Each structure stands twice: as structure tokens, then as C-alpha cells.
């Protein structure tokens, strides 16, 4: 599964290291970044994303984002349902507040912003996530 995504990224000239570097750099501006596939599975994550969800890359990559962010219900009747829902969330470019849970079961609020990246007809999604309580210095 993960190998297929790595292969896809290499075929398109997009190396996973690029996503990881971008995700790590995003942490320096107060939010984490994650790369999701069309089914909502986490394909890459930066250090800030690891911190927000209380686990390392191994604990995140390959899992569905809806395991961590309950408002992203991606268990529709078909794979295209999940993709259409993610595309819908990309539409306004705004930050959305949703309930989340970390790997230790602690509940908190996150804000998310989603973008779609399409190459050769296949898409991945860049999920920016931040904790409003940390952004306000709480």
C-alpha cells in the first residue's frame, strides 16, 4: 500500500522526501501538514503532525485520517465518495474546526485546511492541521 504511493510519487517526479520536508517546514509556522490519498489514508506527515496527534510517523502513515479527526467521516459507500468529500472540503480554502483525538485517546479541537494536488489524473490531498489553543499561546 505505502509502496504503491511511493512508486506513484517517483513516477510523477514527486519524492516522498519533498512532502516530508514541506510537512516539517510547515511546523515552523504553527501547523502540521499531512499528505492524504483519495481514501483519506495518511501517506506522509511532518514532525508537527506527529506532535499534534501524539505519535510518530509509523503510528500515522497508512491509517485513515478519520481515526484522528472525527469530522472527516470518510467511510462512504464507495472510494469515490471519500474523494468527492475531500474535494468539497478543498473548495473554500478556509480553516474548519473539527473534533479530534490523539493516539492516547485525549480529545481536543483542531482546525484544518485542505488542498488538492493532481498529477496525471491522480490526486493527493495536503491537509494542514493546527490546534487553536496552541496558536493562541494557551
C-alpha positions, 0 to 999 in steps of 0.5 A, a space after each residue: 500500500 505505502 509502496 504503491 504511493 511511493 512508486 506513484 510519487 517517483 513516477 510523477 517526479 514527486 519524492 516522498 522526501 519533498 512532502 516530508 520536508 514541506 510537512 516539517 517546514 510547515 511546523 515552523 509556522 504553527 501547523 502540521 501538514 499531512 499528505 492524504 490519498 483519495 481514501 483519506 489514508 495518511 501517506 506522509 506527515 511532518 514532525 508537527 503532525 506527529 506532535 499534534 496527534 501524539 505519535 510518530 510517523 509509523 503510528 500515522 502513515 497508512 491509517 485513515 485520517 478519520 481515526 484522528 479527526 472525527 469530522 472527516 467521516 470518510 467511510 462512504 459507500 464507495 472510494 469515490 465518495 471519500 474523494 468527492 468529500 475531500 474535494 468539497 472540503 478543498 473548495 473554500 480554502 478556509 480553516 474548519 474546526 473539527 473534533 479530534 483525538 490523539 493516539 492516547 485517546 485525549 480529545 481536543 479541537 483542531 482546525 484544518 485546511 485542505 488542498 488538492 494536488 493532481 498529477 496525471 489524473 491522480 490526486 493527493 490531498 495536503 491537509 494542514 492541521 493546527 490546534 487553536 489553543 496552541 496558536 493562541 499561546 494557551 
